[in-house]
Amino acid sequence: MPMMGKNSNCRRICLFDMDGTITNTRRTIEPEMIDVLLKLQTHVPIGLITGSDIKSVENQLGHDLHQMFDYVFVENGMVAYQKGQVFAKKIISEQIGEEKLQEVINFVLHYLADLHLPIKRGCFVECRTGMINICPMGRCNSTLEDRRIFCEYDKKHKVREKMVKTLRERFSSSGLKFSIGGQTSFDVYPMGWDKTFCLQYLDQEYKEIYFFGDRTSQDGNDYEIFHDSRTISHTVTSPEHTKQLLQQLFFNQPPNTDS
């Protein structure tokens, strides 16, 4: 279990999604947002909760992210950090077994082999510690322009939405969840391994857990934590929108120094 966090006496904490919330999708964090988050730490502890793996997070937020955040929950919280140290980890292959893991991967690869897209590269399936990430266009050597083309095509033809629907039907009794996140991919993980998983490490320490995320609709990977009774949640549309909400909620108040 985590240690008592910095500023924990205020009994409030802010949790942030990454892409679309504190960064533009797959882009590095802006210096202005870093300044806002560091300022926020003088009011409350802050945490990151994202479906991305730690390598992707470091690429976007920098290697000093553990100084920026009191808690870092990657892969929906299946790998949990405090002060840069892992204190909890869940492994998907141990949870569902190698046979089921391969069954899902093989089905996905067959599906993608018959799928025609305007852009296709490589690395369609990424097995992370606590989830499988599936990118129909492929991550390998894809450019920002490739991503833009796929995103426009996906908005019109619902590529990911249709694929997720097919997978839900095919694996309806498997105990797996299929959830769209970001702009080009979706995640597969055991039921209950959504972003609410991280709340078990916080809900005894903090009375108020604020959450900010952009994918809060029913098929989005922020949906469950957004609607969880333990969170005070806000839907955002961009990093700029996040900064505006923080200004309204926290920066018009003096830092909390109550014991």
Residue pairs with C-beta under 8 A, 6 or more apart in sequence:
1 87
1 201
2 71
2 80
2 82
2 87
2 201
2 202
2 205
3 82
3 83
4 205
5 13
5 45
5 70
5 71
5 82
5 205
6 41
6 45
6 70
7 41
7 43
7 44
7 45
7 70
7 256
8 45
8 205
8 206
9 258
9 259
10 43
10 44
10 45
10 256
10 258
11 205
11 206
11 207
11 208
12 44
12 45
12 206
12 207
12 208
12 209
12 210
12 256
13 44
13 45
13 46
13 47
13 70
13 71
13 202
13 205
13 206
13 208
13 209
13 210
14 40
14 44
14 45
14 46
14 47
14 210
14 211
14 212
14 246
14 250
15 46
15 47
15 48
15 49
15 71
15 73
15 198
15 202
15 209
15 210
15 211
15 212
15 225
15 231
16 22
16 37
16 46
16 47
16 48
16 49
16 211
16 212
16 213
16 242
17 49
17 50
17 195
17 211
17 212
17 213
17 214
17 215
17 222
18 48
18 50
18 52
18 57
18 60
18 61
19 25
19 26
19 50
19 52
19 60
19 181
19 182
19 183
19 214
20 182
20 213
20 214
20 215
20 236
20 237
20 238
20 239
21 212
21 213
21 214
21 236
21 239
21 242
22 29
22 33
22 37
22 48
22 212
22 239
22 242
23 29
23 30
23 33
23 60
23 61
23 239
24 238
24 239
25 182
25 183
26 60
26 144
26 147
26 182
26 183
27 60
28 59
28 60
28 61
28 62
29 60
29 61
29 62
30 239
32 243
33 239
33 242
33 243
34 68
36 243
36 246
37 46
37 68
37 69
38 68
39 251
40 46
40 246
40 250
40 251
41 70
42 255
43 250
43 251
43 253
43 255
43 256
44 210
44 250
44 256
45 70
45 71
45 206
46 68
46 69
46 70
46 71
47 69
47 70
47 71
47 72
47 73
47 198
47 202
48 57
48 61
48 65
48 69
48 71
48 72
48 73
48 74
49 73
49 76
49 77
49 195
49 198
49 211
49 225
50 57
50 73
50 74
50 75
50 76
51 75
51 76
51 131
51 133
51 179
51 181
51 182
51 187
51 195
51 221
52 60
52 74
52 75
53 74
53 75
53 79
53 126
53 128
53 129
54 72
54 74
54 79
54 81
57 65
57 72
57 74
58 65
61 68
62 68
65 72
66 72
66 81
66 83
66 84
70 82
70 83
71 80
71 81
71 82
71 198
71 201
71 202
72 80
72 81
72 82
73 79
73 80
73 81
73 195
73 198
73 201
74 81
75 128
75 129
75 130
75 131
76 130
76 131
76 187
76 189
76 193
76 194
76 195
76 197
76 198
76 221
77 130
77 195
77 197
77 198
77 201
78 89
78 90
78 91
78 92
78 128
78 129
78 130
78 131
78 189
78 193
78 197
79 86
79 88
79 89
79 90
79 129
79 130
80 86
80 87
80 88
80 89
80 198
80 201
81 87
87 201
88 201
89 129
89 130
90 129
90 130
90 193
90 197
91 129
91 130
92 101
92 127
92 128
92 129
92 130
92 131
92 132
92 189
92 190
92 193
93 101
93 127
95 190
95 193
96 174
96 175
96 176
96 190
100 174
101 127
101 132
104 132
104 167
104 171
104 174
104 176
104 188
105 125
105 127
105 132
107 167
107 170
107 171
108 124
108 125
108 134
108 167
109 124
109 125
111 163
111 166
112 124
112 136
115 136
115 159
115 163
117 136
117 137
117 150
117 153
117 159
118 149
118 150
118 153
119 137
119 142
119 146
119 149
119 150
119 153
120 137
120 138
121 137
121 138
121 139
121 140
121 141
121 142
121 146
122 138
122 139
122 140
122 141
123 135
123 138
123 139
123 140
124 134
124 135
124 136
124 138
124 139
125 132
125 133
125 134
125 135
126 132
126 133
126 134
126 135
126 139
130 189
130 193
131 187
131 188
131 189
131 193
132 187
132 188
132 189
133 185
133 186
133 187
133 188
134 163
134 185
134 186
134 187
134 188
135 184
135 185
136 150
136 154
136 159
136 160
136 163
136 184
136 185
137 146
137 147
137 150
137 184
139 184
139 185
142 184
147 183
147 184
150 159
150 183
150 184
151 183
151 184
153 159
154 160
154 183
154 184
160 180
160 185
160 186
161 180
161 219
163 186
164 178
164 179
164 180
164 186
164 219
167 178
167 188
168 178
171 178
175 190
175 191
176 188
176 189
176 190
176 191
177 187
177 188
177 189
177 190
177 191
177 193
177 194
178 186
178 187
178 188
179 186
179 187
179 189
179 194
179 219
179 220
179 221
179 223
180 186
180 215
180 219
180 220
180 221
181 187
181 215
181 220
181 221
181 222
182 215
187 221
194 221
194 223
194 224
194 225
195 213
195 221
195 222
195 224
195 225
196 224
196 225
196 228
196 230
198 225
199 209
199 225
199 228
199 230
199 231
202 209
203 209
203 230
208 232
209 230
209 231
209 232
210 231
210 232
210 233
210 234
210 249
211 222
211 225
211 226
211 231
211 232
211 233
211 234
212 233
212 234
212 236
212 242
212 245
213 220
213 222
213 225
213 226
213 233
213 234
213 235
213 236
214 220
214 222
214 235
214 236
214 237
214 238
215 221
215 222
215 223
216 222
216 223
216 226
216 233
216 235
217 223
225 231
225 233
226 233
226 235
227 233
234 245
236 242
236 245
